[in-house]
C-alpha cells in the first residue's frame, strides 16, 4: 500500500512554529514571553519611549512662571546724602484659561502618543505573526512535497515490477512519476528557502538575530475585538481633543495677563520703611489676530471627526472581511480533508488495479495522484489563509500595553 497522508502540521489552531530542527537559542537566559518580546521590537520600543516622554512632559503643563525677585540700592550725594534700599517680589499669572488649555494640550499629546504606541504594537504583532504563519506553511508544504516525491518513486517502482511480472515492460509511466518526484523535490527546496526567509523576517521584525529561537505567538481572539477601541480611532479622538485644546488656547491668548507685585523700600537716615503692592494688567490690543487660530482649530476638529468615522468604517470592514476569510478557509479545509481521504482510498485501489494490468487504471492513477497532491496543498494554504486573516486583527486589538510606571 502507498500512504497518502501528510505528516506536516496543518491544524487550524494557533500558529505554532514547527520545523525540522529547532534553531539554537540566542543565549542561555530565561525565555521571554511573547508580550515582552513584542515590546522589545525596535519600532515598538521607540513608540513606547515617545509615550513615556509625553507622560513626563505633562507635569510641566500649566506650571506657573517663577516669581521674580529684584533688589536695588541707591545713594544720592549732596549736603544731605540719602541712601535707599528696595526689594521687590513679582509674580506673573497666565491668561485666564491658558493653564487649563496647556494641560489639555499635554493630555491630548499623551493620548496621541499612547495611540501611536498601541498602533505600533498592533502592526508589529501582525507582521511578526504573519511571518510565523508563512514559515509554518512553507515548512508544511516542504514536508508534503517530499512525501509526494517519495510516494511517486514508490509508485514508479511498483509499476515497473508489476509490468515486468505481466510481461508488459514500459518506461513511460515510471519516467512520468520520476518527473513528478523531481518537481516535488524542487518545490520542497523552494518552500524550505521561503521558510528560512520568513523566519528571518520574523526575527528582524522584533529585533532578534536571524538564528534566534522564535516563540509561540497566539492568535487574537475574534470575540474580544472591539472596533471602537482600535488605535486609529483612538488617535483620531486624541486629535479631536488636541483641536479643542488648541481652540481654548487661542481664545485664552486674547485675554489680558495679570502680574502681582510687592515692594519694600528703606530710605533716608532715619531708615524709614515703605511698603507698596500693586497689580499689572496687560492690554490685549491684537485679539483679532487669534481668530485665525480659533478657526484653524475648529477645522482640525472637523478633520479629526472625519478621520474617526473613516477609521471606524475601515475597522468594521476589516473585521467583517476577516470573518469571511476564516469561514471560507474552514470550508476549504473541510473540502480538502474529505477529498484527500477519498482520493487516498481511490489511489490505493488504482495502484492494485494498475499492478494487475487493468486497462485504463494507470491513467486514472496519475489523475488521482495529482488531485490528491492538489487537495493536500489546498489544505495547507487554507489553514495559513485563515490564520493570516486572524493575525491582521492585531492592528485592531493590539496586545495589552506594558505599564511605563509614569503618571501625570
C-alpha positions as CSV (number, residue, x, y, z in Angstrom):
1,X,0.0,0.0,0.0
2,X,1.1,3.6,-0.7
3,X,0.5,6.1,2.1
4,X,-1.3,9.2,1.1
5,X,-1.3,11.3,4.3
6,X,0.9,14.2,5.1
7,X,2.7,14.3,8.4
8,X,3.1,18.1,8.4
9,X,1.2,20.2,11.0
10,X,-1.7,21.8,9.2
11,X,-4.0,22.4,12.1
12,X,-6.3,25.4,12.1
13,X,-5.2,26.4,15.6
14,X,-2.6,29.0,16.7
15,X,0.5,29.3,14.6
16,X,2.9,27.1,16.5
17,X,6.3,27.4,14.9
18,X,7.4,24.0,13.7
19,X,10.5,22.9,11.8
20,X,12.7,20.0,11.0
21,X,15.1,21.0,13.9
22,X,14.7,23.8,16.4
23,X,17.1,26.7,15.9
24,X,19.7,27.3,18.7
25,X,18.8,29.7,21.4
26,X,20.4,33.1,21.4
27,X,21.7,32.9,25.0
28,X,21.3,30.7,28.0
29,X,18.9,33.1,29.7
30,X,15.3,32.8,30.9
31,X,12.9,32.8,27.9
32,X,10.9,35.9,27.5
33,X,7.2,35.9,26.9
34,X,5.8,36.9,23.5
35,X,4.4,40.1,25.1
36,X,7.9,41.1,26.3
37,X,9.5,40.1,23.0
38,X,7.0,42.3,21.2
39,X,7.8,45.3,23.4
40,X,11.5,44.9,22.6
41,X,10.9,45.3,18.9
42,X,12.7,48.5,17.7
43,X,9.6,50.3,16.3
44,X,7.6,49.4,19.4
45,X,10.3,50.4,21.8
46,X,10.6,53.8,20.0
47,X,6.9,54.3,20.3
48,X,7.0,53.4,24.0
49,X,9.8,55.9,24.7
50,X,7.7,58.6,23.0
51,X,4.7,57.7,25.1
52,X,6.8,57.8,28.3
53,X,8.2,61.2,27.2
54,X,4.7,62.5,26.7
55,X,3.7,61.3,30.1
56,X,6.7,63.0,31.7
57,X,6.0,66.3,29.9
58,X,2.5,66.5,31.3
59,X,4.0,67.5,34.7
60,X,5.2,70.8,33.2
61,X,1.8,71.7,31.7
62,X,0.1,74.6,33.4
63,X,3.0,75.4,35.7
64,X,3.1,79.0,37.0
65,X,6.0,81.1,35.9
66,X,8.7,81.5,38.5
67,X,8.4,84.6,40.8
68,X,10.8,87.4,40.1
69,X,12.8,89.0,42.9
70,X,14.7,92.2,42.4
71,X,16.9,94.3,44.8
72,X,18.2,97.8,44.3
73,X,20.4,100.2,46.2
74,X,20.6,103.9,45.6
75,X,22.6,106.8,47.1
76,X,22.1,110.4,46.4
77,X,25.1,112.6,47.3
78,X,24.8,116.1,48.4
79,X,24.7,118.3,51.5
80,X,22.2,115.9,52.9
81,X,23.0,112.5,51.3
82,X,20.2,109.9,51.1
83,X,20.5,106.2,50.8
84,X,17.8,103.9,49.6
85,X,17.4,100.1,49.6
86,X,14.5,98.4,47.9
87,X,13.4,94.8,47.4
88,X,10.6,93.8,45.0
89,X,8.8,90.5,44.5
90,X,6.7,89.9,41.4
91,X,4.5,87.0,40.3
92,X,3.1,86.7,36.9
93,X,0.0,84.7,36.1
94,X,-1.0,83.2,32.7
95,X,-4.1,84.5,30.9
96,X,-7.4,83.2,32.2
97,X,-7.9,79.7,30.7
98,X,-4.4,79.4,29.4
99,X,-3.2,76.9,32.1
100,X,-6.2,74.6,31.5
101,X,-5.7,74.8,27.8
102,X,-2.0,73.9,28.1
103,X,-2.7,71.0,30.3
104,X,-5.4,69.8,27.9
105,X,-2.9,70.0,25.1
106,X,-0.4,67.9,27.1
107,X,-3.1,65.3,27.8
108,X,-4.0,65.2,24.1
109,X,-0.4,64.8,23.2
110,X,-0.1,61.9,25.6
111,X,-3.2,60.3,24.2
112,X,-1.8,60.5,20.7
113,X,1.5,59.0,21.9
114,X,-0.4,56.2,23.6
115,X,-2.4,55.5,20.4
116,X,0.8,55.5,18.4
117,X,2.3,53.1,20.9
118,X,-0.7,50.8,20.6
119,X,-0.7,51.0,16.8
120,X,3.0,50.1,16.7
121,X,2.4,47.1,18.8
122,X,-0.6,46.0,16.7
123,X,1.3,46.4,13.4
124,X,4.4,44.6,14.8
125,X,2.3,41.8,16.2
126,X,0.5,41.3,12.9
127,X,3.7,41.4,10.9
128,X,5.5,39.1,13.2
129,X,2.7,36.5,13.4
130,X,2.2,36.7,9.6
131,X,5.8,35.8,9.1
132,X,5.5,32.9,11.6
133,X,2.4,31.7,9.7
134,X,4.3,31.9,6.4
135,X,7.2,29.9,7.9
136,X,4.8,27.2,9.3
137,X,3.0,27.0,5.9
138,X,6.3,26.7,4.0
139,X,7.6,24.0,6.3
140,X,4.4,22.1,5.9
141,X,4.4,22.4,2.1
142,X,8.1,21.3,2.0
143,X,7.3,18.3,4.1
144,X,4.3,17.5,1.9
145,X,6.3,17.8,-1.3
146,X,9.0,15.5,0.0
147,X,6.2,13.0,0.8
148,X,4.8,13.4,-2.7
149,X,8.3,12.7,-4.2
150,X,8.6,9.6,-2.1
151,X,5.1,8.4,-3.0
152,X,5.9,8.9,-6.7
153,X,9.0,6.9,-6.6
154,X,7.3,4.1,-4.7
155,X,4.6,4.0,-7.3
156,X,7.2,4.1,-10.1
157,X,9.0,1.1,-8.6
158,X,5.7,-0.8,-8.1
159,X,4.6,-0.2,-11.7
160,X,7.9,-1.3,-13.0
161,X,7.9,-4.5,-11.1
162,X,4.2,-5.2,-12.0
163,X,4.9,-4.5,-15.7
164,X,7.8,-6.9,-15.7
165,X,5.7,-9.5,-13.9
166,X,2.9,-9.4,-16.5
167,X,5.4,-9.2,-19.4
168,X,4.5,-5.6,-20.5
169,X,7.6,-3.7,-19.6
170,X,7.3,0.1,-20.2
171,X,9.4,3.0,-19.1
172,X,6.9,5.7,-19.9
173,X,4.8,5.6,-16.6
174,X,7.9,5.2,-14.3
175,X,9.6,8.1,-16.0
176,X,6.5,10.3,-15.7
177,X,6.4,9.5,-12.0
178,X,10.1,10.2,-11.6
179,X,9.5,13.6,-13.3
180,X,6.7,14.3,-10.7
181,X,9.1,13.3,-7.9
182,X,11.8,15.6,-9.2
183,X,9.3,18.5,-9.5
184,X,8.1,17.9,-6.0
185,X,11.6,17.9,-4.6
186,X,12.3,21.2,-6.4
187,X,9.1,22.6,-4.8
188,X,10.2,21.3,-1.4
189,X,13.6,23.1,-1.8
190,X,11.8,26.3,-2.8
191,X,9.5,26.1,0.2
192,X,12.4,25.5,2.6
193,X,14.0,28.6,1.3
194,X,10.8,30.5,1.8
195,X,10.6,29.1,5.4
196,X,14.1,30.4,6.1
197,X,13.2,33.8,4.6
198,X,10.0,34.0,6.7
199,X,11.9,33.1,9.9
200,X,14.5,35.8,9.2
201,X,11.7,38.3,8.5
202,X,10.0,37.4,11.8
203,X,13.3,37.7,13.7
204,X,14.0,41.1,12.1
205,X,10.6,42.4,13.0
206,X,11.2,42.0,16.7
207,X,14.9,42.9,16.5
208,X,16.3,39.4,17.0
209,X,19.3,37.8,15.3
210,X,18.4,35.7,12.2
211,X,19.2,32.4,14.0
212,X,17.3,33.3,17.2
213,X,14.6,31.0,18.7
214,X,11.2,32.2,17.8
215,X,8.5,31.8,20.5
216,X,4.9,30.7,20.1
217,X,2.6,33.5,19.3
218,X,-1.2,33.2,20.0
219,X,-3.8,34.4,17.5
220,X,-6.0,37.3,18.6
221,X,-9.4,36.3,20.0
222,X,-12.1,37.2,17.4
223,X,-14.7,37.7,20.1
224,X,-12.6,40.2,22.1
225,X,-12.0,42.6,19.1
226,X,-13.7,46.0,19.9
227,X,-13.5,48.0,16.7
228,X,-14.4,51.2,18.6
229,X,-11.2,50.9,20.6
230,X,-8.9,50.5,17.6
231,X,-5.7,52.5,17.7
232,X,-6.6,54.6,14.6
233,X,-9.9,55.6,16.2
234,X,-8.1,56.4,19.5
235,X,-5.7,58.5,17.5
236,X,-8.5,60.4,15.8
237,X,-10.2,61.1,19.1
238,X,-6.9,62.4,20.6
239,X,-6.6,64.7,17.6
240,X,-10.1,66.0,18.3
241,X,-9.1,66.6,21.9
242,X,-6.0,68.4,20.7
243,X,-8.1,70.6,18.4
244,X,-10.4,71.5,21.3
245,X,-7.4,72.4,23.5
246,X,-5.9,74.5,20.7
247,X,-9.1,76.4,20.4
248,X,-9.2,77.1,24.1
249,X,-5.6,78.2,24.0
250,X,-6.2,80.6,21.1
251,X,-9.1,82.2,22.9
252,X,-7.1,82.5,26.1
253,X,-4.3,84.3,24.2
254,X,-6.7,87.1,23.6
255,X,-7.3,87.8,27.3
256,X,-5.1,90.1,29.5
257,X,-2.2,88.9,31.5
258,X,-2.0,89.7,35.3
259,X,1.1,90.3,37.4
260,X,1.0,90.9,41.2
261,X,4.0,92.6,42.8
262,X,5.0,93.8,46.3
263,X,7.8,96.2,47.2
264,X,9.6,97.1,50.4
265,X,11.9,100.1,50.5
266,X,14.0,101.6,53.2
267,X,15.3,105.1,52.7
268,X,16.8,108.1,54.5
269,X,18.9,108.4,57.5
270,X,16.0,107.5,59.7
271,X,15.6,104.2,58.0
272,X,12.0,104.7,57.2
273,X,10.3,101.6,55.8
274,X,7.9,101.9,52.9
275,X,5.6,99.1,51.6
276,X,4.0,99.0,48.2
277,X,1.8,96.5,46.5
278,X,0.2,96.5,43.0
279,X,-1.3,94.8,40.1
280,X,-0.2,95.0,36.5
281,X,-2.6,94.1,33.7
282,X,-1.7,93.8,30.0
283,X,-3.9,95.4,27.4
284,X,-4.8,92.8,24.6
285,X,-4.7,95.0,21.6
286,X,-4.4,92.3,19.0
287,X,-7.2,89.9,19.9
288,X,-8.4,89.6,16.3
289,X,-5.0,88.0,15.5
290,X,-6.1,84.9,17.3
291,X,-9.3,84.5,15.3
292,X,-7.4,82.5,12.6
293,X,-6.1,80.1,15.2
294,X,-9.6,79.5,16.5
295,X,-10.9,78.8,13.0
296,X,-8.0,76.5,12.3
297,X,-8.6,74.6,15.5
298,X,-12.3,74.2,14.5
299,X,-11.2,72.8,11.1
300,X,-8.8,70.4,12.7
301,X,-11.6,69.1,15.0
302,X,-13.8,68.5,11.9
303,X,-11.0,66.7,10.1
304,X,-10.4,64.5,13.2
305,X,-14.1,63.7,13.4
306,X,-13.9,62.6,9.7
307,X,-10.8,60.5,10.4
308,X,-12.6,58.8,13.3
309,X,-15.6,58.0,11.2
310,X,-13.4,56.7,8.4
311,X,-11.3,54.6,10.8
312,X,-14.4,53.1,12.3
313,X,-15.7,52.1,8.9
314,X,-12.4,50.6,8.0
315,X,-12.2,48.7,11.2
316,X,-15.7,47.3,10.8
317,X,-14.9,46.2,7.2
318,X,-11.6,44.6,8.3
319,X,-13.4,42.6,11.0
320,X,-16.2,41.5,8.6
321,X,-13.6,40.6,5.9
322,X,-11.6,38.6,8.4
323,X,-14.7,36.6,9.5
324,X,-15.5,35.9,5.8
325,X,-11.9,34.8,5.2
326,X,-11.9,32.5,8.3
327,X,-15.3,31.0,7.2
328,X,-14.0,30.4,3.7
329,X,-10.8,28.8,5.0
330,X,-12.8,26.5,7.2
331,X,-15.0,25.4,4.3
332,X,-11.9,24.9,2.1
333,X,-10.2,22.8,4.8
334,X,-13.3,20.6,5.2
335,X,-13.4,20.0,1.5
336,X,-9.7,19.3,1.3
337,X,-9.7,16.9,4.2
338,X,-12.7,14.9,2.8
339,X,-11.2,15.0,-0.7
340,X,-7.8,13.8,0.5
341,X,-9.3,10.9,2.4
342,X,-11.4,9.8,-0.7
343,X,-8.5,10.2,-3.1
344,X,-6.2,8.3,-0.8
345,X,-8.5,5.3,-0.9
346,X,-9.0,5.6,-4.6
347,X,-5.3,5.8,-5.2
348,X,-4.6,2.7,-3.2
349,X,-7.3,0.8,-5.2
350,X,-5.9,2.1,-8.6
351,X,-2.4,1.0,-7.6
352,X,-3.6,-2.5,-7.2
353,X,-5.6,-2.4,-10.5
354,X,-2.7,-0.9,-12.4
355,X,-0.3,-3.6,-11.0
356,X,-2.7,-6.3,-12.3
357,X,-2.6,-4.8,-15.8
358,X,-6.2,-3.5,-15.9
359,X,-6.8,-1.3,-18.9
360,X,-7.0,2.4,-18.1
361,X,-6.0,2.0,-14.4
362,X,-2.6,3.7,-14.9
363,X,-4.1,6.8,-16.4
364,X,-6.6,7.1,-13.6
365,X,-3.8,6.6,-11.1
366,X,-1.9,9.6,-12.4
367,X,-5.1,11.7,-12.2
368,X,-5.8,10.7,-8.6
369,X,-2.1,11.2,-7.7
370,X,-2.2,14.8,-8.9
371,X,-5.6,15.5,-7.4
372,X,-4.5,14.2,-4.0
373,X,-1.4,16.4,-4.1
374,X,-3.5,19.4,-5.0
375,X,-6.1,18.8,-2.2
376,X,-3.3,18.4,0.4
377,X,-1.7,21.6,-0.7
378,X,-5.1,23.4,-0.6
379,X,-5.5,22.2,3.0
380,X,-2.2,23.8,4.0
381,X,-2.9,27.0,2.1
382,X,-6.4,27.3,3.6
383,X,-5.1,26.9,7.1
384,X,-2.5,29.6,6.5
385,X,-5.0,31.9,4.9
386,X,-7.4,31.7,7.8
387,X,-4.6,32.3,10.4
388,X,-3.2,35.1,8.3
389,X,-6.6,36.8,8.3
390,X,-6.9,36.5,12.1
391,X,-3.3,37.8,12.6
392,X,-4.4,41.0,10.9
393,X,-6.8,41.7,13.7
394,X,-3.8,42.7,15.9
395,X,-4.0,46.0,14.2
396,X,-7.5,46.5,15.7
397,X,-6.9,44.9,19.1
398,X,-3.2,45.2,20.0
399,X,-1.8,43.2,22.9
400,X,-2.0,45.0,26.3
401,X,0.4,47.8,26.7
402,X,3.2,47.5,29.2
403,X,2.8,50.0,32.0
404,X,5.5,52.7,31.9
405,X,5.1,53.4,35.6
406,X,4.7,57.2,34.9
407,X,1.6,59.1,36.0
408,X,0.6,62.6,35.3
